[in-house]
């Protein structure tokens, strides 16, 4: 199937060239938290680097738990549900529960600390695994739904790992801290589906229960690591900035830097979930095997997390906006490949581009988000961003199956271009605001 004529405008090279006009240094006049911490950006931060490494391991454990659910929950739901149309409900509840918990998690951690909050989230995840095991043994579909929903609570807290790492370092180390945490997903992306298959017969003759025992184990190990190795760090900024009055939320979200961060996080996640959720079904419908569909998703997950090994270096060398532009271009290239053909190589190429594109948009957007607020504004700003991101992700996941069934694979991929266009416009608007701020300083 040939791509639309407008698709080529989103190519990687074009996106990179477009955003290369943005300066790589934050102008002094820009009214963000970045402008208030210039005295500390080069101060050594060994605690911040250690915290990022601990959180990277926790990210690997959390992603492994989600990978097990991604691999098996649909099958278990089909086995347990009397109405087979409800088979995917347990997996959808993970995203819904995460969205509903995100705001609560941010404000709770503002009161009790990130360490206590992360331990609570991991504990709920461990409990969810145990509930799922009980549900499988007792053939209870609704108990299984409750178990998977609690994994969504785990996910809501775990989404703050990258932001906790970013808050613990100076401005020039935020993208590296975020990337370090996300590298924890690389191992999980490869091993998660393999662990699900390896552990599903642990408690024979009851199939799949053993895999959810593993989910409980990952949660408990996360609690131990956080208790022993992780300590809360004060936001990395000078004292005067720490005590600056908090602005109204409306003033924060109207900043071009926040709009660009939110557009790339939320829309990048929505596009990724929209296409990824539909891919296994579309692959089988196009004549490929279930195993082919699983392999496509597995390598897509590698594409999502493996670039974290070098994305921070790319941001350091070229700037955050060119990397975001490349991410938008690669995500659009997914649609181009998918529209060209439905053979297996095009499925692999499309989902690989989608994974890498999501990583660049998410790391870049998270870097901008971490620069958009003062320490006193952290909880409400992060809660707003993460709730919106999860809400868009949930909508992408929920609508993918319906649109695929009614309109087909080509429509799914054509629909991503307007969303990516909005992300591109928001990023260009921020680039323009930086250029204007720099011009005002010079004048």
C-alpha positions as CSV (number, residue, x, y, z in Angstrom):
1,X,0.0,0.0,0.0
2,X,1.6,3.3,-1.1
3,X,2.2,6.0,1.6
4,X,0.3,9.3,1.4
5,X,2.0,12.2,-0.3
6,X,2.3,14.1,3.0
7,X,4.2,11.3,4.8
8,X,7.6,12.2,3.4
9,X,7.5,15.5,5.2
10,X,8.0,13.7,8.4
11,X,11.2,11.9,7.4
12,X,14.0,11.8,9.9
13,X,16.3,14.0,8.0
14,X,13.7,16.7,7.5
15,X,12.8,16.6,11.2
16,X,16.4,16.9,12.3
17,X,17.0,19.8,9.9
18,X,13.9,21.6,11.0
19,X,14.7,21.6,14.7
20,X,18.4,22.2,14.3
21,X,17.7,25.9,14.2
22,X,17.0,25.9,17.9
23,X,19.9,27.0,20.1
24,X,21.3,24.3,22.4
25,X,21.9,26.6,25.4
26,X,19.1,28.0,27.5
27,X,19.0,31.8,27.2
28,X,19.2,33.6,30.5
29,X,15.8,35.3,29.9
30,X,13.8,32.1,29.6
31,X,11.5,32.0,32.6
32,X,11.8,28.4,33.6
33,X,13.4,26.5,36.4
34,X,16.4,26.1,34.1
35,X,17.2,29.8,34.4
36,X,17.3,29.7,38.2
37,X,19.9,27.0,38.7
38,X,22.9,28.2,36.7
39,X,25.1,28.4,39.7
40,X,24.9,24.6,40.3
41,X,24.8,22.9,37.0
42,X,28.4,21.8,37.0
43,X,28.6,20.8,40.7
44,X,29.5,17.1,41.0
45,X,26.5,14.9,41.8
46,X,27.7,11.4,42.8
47,X,24.5,10.8,44.8
48,X,22.4,11.6,41.7
49,X,24.4,9.2,39.5
50,X,24.0,6.5,42.1
51,X,20.3,7.1,42.5
52,X,19.9,6.9,38.7
53,X,21.7,3.5,38.6
54,X,19.5,2.1,41.4
55,X,16.4,3.4,39.7
56,X,17.5,1.8,36.4
57,X,17.5,-1.6,38.2
58,X,14.1,-0.9,39.6
59,X,13.0,0.2,36.1
60,X,14.2,-3.2,34.8
61,X,12.2,-5.1,37.4
62,X,9.0,-3.0,36.8
63,X,9.3,-3.4,33.0
64,X,9.8,-7.1,33.4
65,X,6.5,-7.2,35.4
66,X,4.7,-5.3,32.7
67,X,6.3,-7.5,29.9
68,X,4.9,-10.6,31.6
69,X,1.4,-9.0,31.7
70,X,1.8,-7.8,28.1
71,X,2.7,-11.4,27.0
72,X,0.2,-13.4,29.0
73,X,-2.7,-11.3,30.3
74,X,-4.8,-11.6,27.2
75,X,-4.4,-15.3,27.1
76,X,-5.2,-15.7,30.8
77,X,-8.2,-13.3,30.4
78,X,-9.5,-15.4,27.5
79,X,-9.2,-18.6,29.6
80,X,-11.0,-17.1,32.7
81,X,-13.7,-14.9,31.1
82,X,-17.1,-16.4,30.4
83,X,-17.7,-13.7,27.9
84,X,-14.7,-13.9,25.6
85,X,-15.2,-10.3,24.5
86,X,-13.9,-9.3,27.9
87,X,-10.6,-11.1,27.4
88,X,-8.5,-7.9,27.0
89,X,-10.2,-6.1,29.9
90,X,-7.6,-7.1,32.5
91,X,-4.8,-5.7,30.4
92,X,-6.7,-2.5,29.7
93,X,-7.2,-2.0,33.4
94,X,-3.5,-1.8,33.9
95,X,-3.4,1.5,31.9
96,X,-6.6,2.8,33.3
97,X,-5.5,2.2,36.9
98,X,-2.1,3.8,36.2
99,X,-3.9,6.9,34.8
100,X,-6.2,7.1,37.8
101,X,-3.3,6.7,40.3
102,X,-0.8,9.1,38.7
103,X,-1.9,12.3,40.3
104,X,-2.3,10.7,43.8
105,X,1.2,9.2,43.5
106,X,2.8,12.6,42.7
107,X,1.2,14.4,45.6
108,X,1.7,11.5,48.0
109,X,5.4,11.4,47.2
110,X,5.6,15.2,47.8
111,X,4.5,14.5,51.3
112,X,6.2,11.2,52.3
113,X,9.2,11.2,49.9
114,X,10.0,9.4,46.7
115,X,11.6,6.4,48.5
116,X,8.5,5.7,50.5
117,X,6.3,6.2,47.5
118,X,8.3,3.9,45.3
119,X,8.3,1.2,47.9
120,X,4.6,1.5,48.3
121,X,4.1,1.2,44.5
122,X,6.3,-1.9,44.3
123,X,4.5,-3.4,47.3
124,X,1.1,-2.9,45.5
125,X,2.6,-4.5,42.4
126,X,3.8,-7.5,44.4
127,X,0.3,-7.8,46.0
128,X,-1.2,-7.7,42.5
129,X,0.9,-10.6,41.4
130,X,-0.2,-12.6,44.4
131,X,-3.9,-11.7,43.7
132,X,-3.5,-12.8,40.1
133,X,-2.0,-16.2,41.2
134,X,-5.0,-16.7,43.5
135,X,-7.4,-15.7,40.8
136,X,-5.9,-18.2,38.3
137,X,-6.1,-21.0,40.9
138,X,-9.7,-20.2,41.7
139,X,-10.7,-19.5,38.1
140,X,-11.9,-16.0,39.0
141,X,-11.9,-13.5,36.1
142,X,-12.9,-10.5,38.2
143,X,-10.2,-11.2,40.9
144,X,-7.7,-11.5,38.0
145,X,-8.9,-8.0,36.8
146,X,-8.2,-6.7,40.3
147,X,-4.7,-8.2,40.3
148,X,-3.8,-6.7,37.0
149,X,-5.2,-3.3,38.0
150,X,-2.8,-3.2,40.9
151,X,0.1,-3.7,38.5
152,X,-1.2,-0.4,37.0
153,X,-0.7,1.2,40.4
154,X,2.9,-0.1,40.3
155,X,3.3,1.4,36.9
156,X,2.0,4.8,38.0
157,X,4.6,5.1,40.7
158,X,7.4,3.6,38.5
159,X,6.8,6.3,35.9
160,X,8.3,8.8,38.3
161,X,11.6,6.9,38.4
162,X,13.0,8.9,35.5
163,X,11.8,12.2,37.0
164,X,13.3,11.4,40.4
165,X,16.6,10.8,38.8
166,X,16.4,14.0,36.8
167,X,15.5,16.1,39.9
168,X,18.6,14.8,41.7
169,X,21.1,16.2,39.2
170,X,22.0,19.6,37.6
171,X,20.5,20.9,34.4
172,X,23.2,19.5,32.2
173,X,22.8,16.0,33.7
174,X,19.0,15.6,33.4
175,X,18.9,13.9,30.0
176,X,21.7,11.5,31.0
177,X,19.9,10.6,34.3
178,X,16.6,10.0,32.4
179,X,18.4,7.8,29.8
180,X,20.2,5.9,32.5
181,X,16.9,5.0,34.2
182,X,15.3,4.0,30.9
183,X,18.2,1.7,30.0
184,X,16.8,-0.6,32.7
185,X,14.1,-1.5,30.2
186,X,16.5,-2.9,27.7
187,X,17.1,-6.2,29.6
188,X,13.4,-6.4,30.5
189,X,12.4,-5.9,26.9
190,X,14.4,-9.0,25.8
191,X,14.0,-11.1,28.9
192,X,10.4,-10.3,29.9
193,X,8.6,-12.4,27.3
194,X,11.2,-15.2,27.8
195,X,10.7,-15.1,31.6
196,X,6.9,-15.3,31.0
197,X,7.2,-18.4,28.9
198,X,9.8,-20.0,31.2
199,X,7.8,-19.5,34.4
200,X,4.2,-20.2,33.2
201,X,4.4,-23.9,34.1
202,X,6.1,-23.5,37.5
203,X,2.9,-24.4,39.3
204,X,1.6,-27.1,37.1
205,X,-1.0,-28.3,36.4
206,X,-2.3,-24.7,36.7
207,X,-0.9,-22.9,33.7
208,X,0.4,-19.3,33.9
209,X,0.2,-19.0,37.7
210,X,3.9,-19.3,38.0
211,X,4.5,-16.2,35.8
212,X,2.5,-14.1,38.2
213,X,4.5,-15.4,41.1
214,X,7.5,-13.9,39.3
215,X,5.6,-10.5,39.2
216,X,5.3,-10.7,43.0
217,X,9.0,-11.5,43.2
218,X,10.0,-8.5,41.1
219,X,7.9,-6.2,43.3
220,X,9.5,-7.6,46.5
221,X,13.1,-7.3,45.1
222,X,12.3,-3.6,44.1
223,X,11.2,-2.9,47.7
224,X,14.5,-4.4,49.0
225,X,16.6,-2.4,46.6
226,X,14.9,0.9,47.4
227,X,15.1,0.3,51.1
228,X,18.8,-0.6,51.1
229,X,20.3,1.6,48.3
230,X,18.0,4.5,47.5
231,X,17.8,7.7,49.4
232,X,15.6,10.8,48.7
233,X,17.6,13.8,47.3
234,X,16.6,17.4,47.5
235,X,15.9,19.0,44.1
236,X,19.2,20.0,42.6
237,X,19.0,23.8,42.6
238,X,20.4,26.7,44.5
239,X,18.7,27.6,47.8
240,X,17.0,30.8,46.5
241,X,15.3,28.8,43.8
242,X,14.2,26.1,46.2
243,X,12.2,28.6,48.2
244,X,10.8,30.5,45.2
245,X,7.0,30.9,45.4
246,X,5.1,28.4,43.4
247,X,3.3,29.7,40.3
248,X,-0.4,28.9,39.5
249,X,-0.7,25.7,37.4
250,X,-2.2,27.7,34.5
251,X,1.0,29.8,34.3
252,X,3.1,26.7,34.2
253,X,1.2,24.8,31.5
254,X,1.1,27.9,29.3
255,X,4.9,27.9,29.1
256,X,6.1,26.9,25.6
257,X,8.6,24.5,27.2
258,X,5.8,22.7,29.1
259,X,3.6,22.5,26.0
260,X,6.4,21.0,24.0
261,X,7.2,18.5,26.8
262,X,3.6,17.4,27.2
263,X,3.0,17.1,23.4
264,X,6.0,14.9,22.9
265,X,5.4,12.7,26.1
266,X,1.6,12.4,25.7
267,X,1.3,12.2,21.9
268,X,4.4,10.1,21.5
269,X,3.0,7.6,24.0
270,X,-0.4,7.7,22.4
271,X,1.0,7.0,18.9
272,X,3.2,4.2,20.2
273,X,0.4,2.5,22.1
274,X,-2.1,3.0,19.3
275,X,0.1,1.2,16.7
276,X,1.7,-1.4,19.1
277,X,-1.7,-2.6,20.5
278,X,-3.0,-3.2,16.9
279,X,0.2,-4.8,15.6
280,X,-0.1,-8.4,16.8
281,X,-3.7,-8.6,15.5
282,X,-2.9,-6.9,12.2
283,X,0.1,-9.2,11.7
284,X,-2.0,-12.3,12.1
285,X,-4.7,-10.8,9.8
286,X,-2.1,-10.3,7.2
287,X,-1.1,-13.9,7.1
288,X,1.7,-14.0,9.6
289,X,1.9,-16.3,12.6
290,X,1.2,-15.5,16.3
291,X,4.9,-16.2,16.9
292,X,5.7,-13.5,14.3
293,X,3.5,-11.0,16.0
294,X,5.2,-11.7,19.4
295,X,8.7,-11.4,17.9
296,X,7.7,-8.0,16.2
297,X,6.6,-6.7,19.6
298,X,9.7,-8.0,21.4
299,X,12.0,-6.2,19.0
300,X,9.8,-3.1,19.2
301,X,10.4,-3.1,23.0
302,X,14.1,-3.4,22.4
303,X,13.8,-0.4,20.1
304,X,12.0,1.5,22.8
305,X,14.7,1.1,25.4
306,X,18.0,0.4,23.7
307,X,18.4,3.9,22.4
308,X,18.6,5.1,26.0
309,X,22.2,3.8,26.0
310,X,23.1,6.8,23.7
311,X,20.2,9.2,23.5
312,X,21.6,11.4,26.3
313,X,24.9,11.7,24.4
314,X,22.9,12.7,21.3
315,X,21.1,15.4,23.3
316,X,24.4,16.6,24.7
317,X,26.0,16.8,21.2
318,X,23.1,18.1,19.1
319,X,20.6,19.5,21.6
320,X,17.3,18.3,22.9
321,X,15.2,19.8,20.0
322,X,17.0,18.1,17.1
323,X,16.7,14.7,19.0
324,X,13.0,15.3,19.5
325,X,12.7,16.2,15.8
326,X,14.4,12.9,14.8
327,X,12.0,11.1,17.1
328,X,9.0,12.6,15.4
329,X,10.5,11.8,12.0
330,X,11.2,8.2,13.0
331,X,7.7,7.7,14.4
332,X,6.2,9.0,11.2
333,X,8.5,6.7,9.2
334,X,6.7,3.9,11.0
335,X,3.5,4.9,9.2
336,X,5.4,5.1,5.9
337,X,6.7,1.6,6.2
338,X,3.4,0.2,7.4
339,X,1.5,1.8,4.5
340,X,4.0,0.6,1.9
341,X,3.5,-3.1,2.5
342,X,2.2,-5.7,5.0
343,X,5.0,-8.2,4.5
344,X,7.0,-9.3,7.6
345,X,10.1,-7.1,6.9
346,X,7.9,-4.0,6.7
347,X,6.2,-4.9,10.0
348,X,9.6,-5.2,11.7
349,X,10.9,-2.0,10.2
350,X,7.8,0.0,11.1
351,X,7.8,-1.2,14.7
352,X,11.5,-0.6,15.1
353,X,11.2,3.0,13.9
354,X,8.2,3.4,16.2
355,X,10.2,2.2,19.2
356,X,13.3,4.4,18.6
357,X,11.1,7.4,17.7
358,X,9.2,7.0,21.0
359,X,12.4,6.9,22.9
360,X,13.8,10.1,21.4
361,X,10.4,11.9,21.9
362,X,10.0,10.6,25.5
363,X,13.6,11.2,26.7
364,X,13.5,14.7,25.0
365,X,10.1,15.5,26.3
366,X,11.0,14.3,29.8
367,X,14.1,16.5,29.7
368,X,12.0,19.6,28.8
369,X,9.5,18.7,31.5
370,X,12.3,18.5,34.2
371,X,13.3,22.0,33.2
372,X,9.8,23.5,33.2
373,X,9.1,23.8,36.9
374,X,10.6,25.2,40.2
375,X,11.1,22.7,43.0
376,X,8.0,24.0,44.8
377,X,6.0,23.3,41.7
378,X,7.3,19.8,41.1
379,X,4.3,17.7,42.4
380,X,1.5,19.4,40.5
381,X,3.5,19.9,37.3
382,X,4.6,16.3,37.2
383,X,1.1,15.0,38.1
384,X,-0.4,17.0,35.3
385,X,2.0,15.8,32.8
386,X,2.0,12.1,33.8
387,X,-1.8,12.0,34.1
388,X,-2.2,13.4,30.6
389,X,0.4,11.1,29.2
390,X,-1.3,8.0,30.7
391,X,-4.8,9.2,29.6
392,X,-3.6,9.6,26.0
393,X,-1.9,6.2,26.3
394,X,-5.1,4.6,27.6
395,X,-7.1,6.1,24.8
396,X,-4.6,4.9,22.2
397,X,-4.7,1.4,23.5
398,X,-8.5,1.3,23.9
399,X,-9.3,2.7,20.4
400,X,-6.7,0.7,18.5
401,X,-8.7,-2.5,18.4
402,X,-12.0,-0.8,17.4
403,X,-10.4,1.2,14.6
404,X,-8.5,-1.8,13.3
405,X,-11.6,-3.9,13.2
406,X,-13.7,-1.3,11.5
407,X,-11.2,0.5,9.2
408,X,-8.1,-1.6,8.9
409,X,-4.4,-1.4,9.4
410,X,-3.8,1.4,6.8
411,X,-6.2,3.7,8.7
412,X,-4.4,3.0,12.0
413,X,-1.1,4.2,10.5
414,X,-2.5,7.1,8.6
415,X,-4.1,8.4,11.8
416,X,-0.7,8.9,13.5
417,X,0.4,11.7,11.2
418,X,-1.9,14.5,12.5
419,X,-0.9,13.6,16.1
420,X,2.8,13.8,15.2
421,X,2.2,17.0,13.4
422,X,0.8,18.6,16.6
423,X,3.9,17.4,18.5
424,X,6.1,19.0,15.8
425,X,4.2,22.3,16.0
426,X,4.5,22.5,19.8
427,X,8.2,21.8,19.6
428,X,8.7,24.4,16.9
429,X,6.7,26.9,19.0
430,X,9.1,26.3,21.9
431,X,12.1,26.6,19.6
432,X,10.8,30.0,18.4
433,X,10.2,31.2,22.0
434,X,13.8,30.4,22.8
435,X,15.0,32.2,19.8
436,X,13.0,35.3,20.7
437,X,14.2,35.2,24.3
438,X,17.8,35.0,23.1
439,X,17.2,37.9,20.8
440,X,15.8,40.0,23.6
441,X,18.9,39.3,25.8
442,X,21.2,40.4,23.0
443,X,19.3,43.6,22.4
